Amino acid sequence: MNAKAASRANAPGPRQCLALLSSLAIFLVSANFVTLHAASSGGFASVTIKDQTKDDIIVTTAKVFTADGYRSGRSGSGQMVFEKEASRGTTLARDGIAATQSGARTIIRVYAEVIPLQDGEHRLQCKAFMVTGGSDAFFQDEVPLAKARKGPYQSLLKKVQKQLK
């Protein structure tokens, strides 16, 4: 058997290709379903707040995050951004020894948003990211935190909810 015939013998057949494509399609559809479901239910971390104005929720959220060491960043209509430096260990793990020794700092960035619901309710939700790459937004790399790491952010949102009761 020559080399050309041997390579054809090892190549996947049409059934194997179809099975692979079907598996890929199922994976992509299920991944999209999970993403859509998470977005519609508040995503990463969220709480529902009753009988408060959007402005009161924004002010209280800023106070709670600031008390936890975050700096307030830019904000839009009902949207807030909070940042604080991650631990030195996190910076070392994300940026490496050389960058850490030269002063690189990983940042935790939290995007929070107030979403109006029905009957005077609002959903306060947030998503958290690890940000590397320095202070220049062009070079920054935002990596979303896994939903399994939502605990500290859910706690902050619950503090906001408790203060507004």
N, C-alpha and C positions, 0 to 999 in steps of 0.2 A: 504494500500500500504506500503510495507516495504521500508527501506532506500535505498536498492540497486535499486529498481524499480524507486524510486523518483529521484535518481541521473541520471539514464538513461533518464528520461523524460525531464530533464533540459539540457542535453548534446546537443550540436549543431548537426544538421543533416548533411548529405553529401552535400546538396545544400548550406547550410550556410558555410561549410568549403570551398567548391569550390569558393563561392563568396569572401570569405576572402582571399584566395590564389590569386585569380585573381586581387583583389584590390592591394594586396601587390606587385604582379608582375608589374602592371601598374605603381605603385609608384616608384619602383626601376628602371624601364626603363626610366621613365621621369626624375628622379634625375640624372641618368647617362647621359642622353642627355644634360641636363643643364650644367653639369660639362664639358662634351666634348666641347660644344659650347663656354663656357667661356674660356677654355684653348686655343682654336683655334683663338679666337678673341683678345687675349692679356690679358685675365683674369681680375684681380682686377683693376689695373690702367695701362694705357699705352698711349704712343704718338708715332707718326711716324716722323722720322727725315730724311730729304733728304740731299744729297750731303755732308756728313760728314763721317770721318773715325770712325771705331769702337773705336779706342784709344781716339780720341777727345771726343766722347760721354761719355766714361768711366771717363775721367779726369773732364769734366764739371759736370757730375752727382755727382762725389765725392765732388767737390767744393760746389755745391748747397746743398747737404745733410749736409755737414760739417757746412755751414753757418747757417743751421736750427737747429744746436745743436746735430747732430748725430756724432758718432764715426765710422770711417771706420773699417770694420773687414776683415776677410779673403776674398779672391776673387780668381776666376779662370778665364778661358778664357771667357771674356764678362760677367762674373757674379760678383756681388758685394753684400756685406752684410753691413748694417748700423744699429747701435743700439743707443738708448738713453733711459734714465730713464723715465718711465711714471710718471704722477703726483702722489703725496702722496695719493690723494683721490682714484685713480685707484688702487694703491697698497693696500690700506685699503679694497676696495671692492673685490679684487681678492684674497688677502692673509689673510685677517682678522686682527683684532686688535692686537692680541698677536704677530704675525709675524711682523707686521708693527712696533710695539714698539721695537722689538728686532733687527730691522735694515733691514728687508726684503725689497727688491725693485723689482717692476715689471718693465720689460724692454719692449720697443717697438723695435721689430726686423723687418727690411725690407730687403727682398731679391730682388735685381734688376738685370735685365739681358738685354743684347743687342742682338737682333735677326736680322740677315741679311735677308732682303727681296729682291725683284727684283729692277732693275734699280737704284742702288745706294742708296736705302732706307734702313733704319733700324727701328725696333720697339724697343723702350725702354719700358720695362714693369716691374712692381713690384708687390709684395704681402707683406702684413704687418701682423704681429703676435704680440699678447701679450704673454710675456714669464714670467712664474713664476717658483719658485723652486730654486732660488739662482744661483750662478756662476758655479756650477758643471753641465756640460752638461748632465750627467746621470740622474740628478734629475729634469731637466728643463721640463716644460710642455709648448709647443707652441700651442697657440689657434689662428687660423686664424681670422682676422677681417672680419666682414660681408661686402659684397660689398656695402651696404648702407653707410659704413664709409670710402669710398675711397677718399672723397673730399680733405683732406689735402695732400694725396700722389699724386693724380692727379695734384694738384697745383704745387707740387715740380717738377713733370715730365714736366709740361708745362713751368716752369722756365728754365729747361734744354733746352727744345726745343727753347724757345725764345732767350736764350743766344747763341745758335748755328746758328741762322739765320743771 
